[in-house]
């Protein structure tokens, strides 16, 4: 009986690890889609102009809506 309990604990921990990894990948995919969407809608990608690209990337990350999507996807992936 103890080995079954140990295996269940192991699989739950593995599920949590994979869930965190999947959440990160989902967030990055949404962020990338938002960046590409902005580029497709007429924003010209500068060639070698020095602009604050980090702040633009952070702004698009915040505006990607990943926090809303992840909040609604996680309940379907979590163990109960």
N, C-alpha and C positions, 0 to 999 in steps of 0.2 A: 504494500500500500504506500509505503514511504517513497519508493522509486517512482510511482505514478505521480505523487505530489511534487517530487523533485522535477520530473519531466514537464509537468504543467507549469511550474514556476519558470523553468528554462524557456519554454515556448512563449510564455507571456512576456518575458523580458526580451526575447528575440522579436516578438511582434511589436513591442514598443520601440525598439531600435529601428526596425524597418519602417514603422509609421513616421518616426522623426525624419528619416531619410526621404521618404516619399513626400512629406510635407515640404521639405526644403526644395526638392526637385520641382514640385508643383509651383512653389513661390517663384523660383528662378524662371520657369517656363512662362508664367504669367508676366513677369517683369520683362522678359525678352520679347514677348508678343506685344506688350505696350510700347517698347522702344521701336520695334519694327513698324507698328501701327502709326506712330508719330512720323517716322521717316517716309512712309507711304503716302501720308496726307500732306505732302508739300514741304515739309521741313527739309531743307537741304543739309546734307551731311557735309560739314566743313572738311576740307582736305587737310590743311596744316595750320589752321587758325587756332591760336591759343585762346581758348575760352574755358570757362569753368565747367568742364565736362562732368566732373564728379558731382557737382550740385544738380546738374540736369539729370544725371542717372539716378540720384537719390530721389529727386522729385518724381520721376517716372516710376520708381519703385513704390513710393508712397501712393501714387495715383493709380497704380495697376489694379487695385481692388483685390489683391491677393488675400488680405486679412478677411474680407467678406467671403470669398470663395472657399478658403480653407476652413473657416468657421462652419460653413454649410456642408462641406465634404467630410470633415472629420467624424461626425456621428455615424456615417455609414461604414467607416473603416475601423472604429474602435471595438474592442472586445467588451462584451457585457457579461 
